[in-house]
Amino acid sequence: MNRPFFAELARPIGRAFDLLLPPCCVLCSSTLEAGVAPVCPACWHRLPRVLHPRCKRCGATRLTPSERGGCAACSAWPLVTLRTASAYRMRDDAARLLRYLKYSGWTALGTQMGSALVEAASGLISLADVSPAGVTLAPVPIAPSRLRERGFNQADLLAKGLGLAMHAEVETLLERRRADRSQAKLARRERMINVHRQFQAIRPAGPPDPPVLLVDDVVTTGATAAACTTALTAAGWTAIGLVSFARAWRTLEPAGNSPLRM
């Protein structure tokens, strides 16, 4: 088969489809120019960001300081969990984008969503006092059965988008030992049990290997971050934190105030 010939033939066909069916924003359906990111600037600007001040441990909007460090949102996190930071809150259009990426096959979203993690990732790198040029981005793996089902790992797509934006290397350093129950509807304790010892490093770290920044789609209870950190540390890697597209946490109600919708 002459692949270059078919590739050349596909280009005018693709341009014809763009004229007949121009690309649209996946959120508002407004018409986009061919070749641009799948979310229009107006919709992207309206995504629910994690507001300042942010907890330096879990990246959530800081509400009530905790005696263990961090804030009320991460007071019960395992001590092994390193710092995490997220760009957006897991709600509204940010949650829609993650659903489209993970379950609807909109893999083209990965580059745009990954590039949005630059600020959160830079904050973690700065707190770790390391050079951005000397950090490896490591996606959190999914179970082999889910990888076969979806055909991709959403965290890997986000890591590659972030790597392009930061000019950082991306390497798969962890693997998942077995399929697990979905974390989405589990309580904190169930999440911890669910991911316990599920991750292992693919290779041990060597003297030249740089520190690692983990990349995932959502942070909720810190269970996955703790499990990945433990696996990397056991193999000699230095993990400096985990960055994610979204941060999910339950409604917290400070004394004397109405409930804050997160």
Order of alpha helices (4+ residues) and beta strands (2+ residues): alpha-alpha-beta-alpha-alpha-alpha-beta-alpha-alpha-beta-beta-alpha-beta-beta-alpha-beta
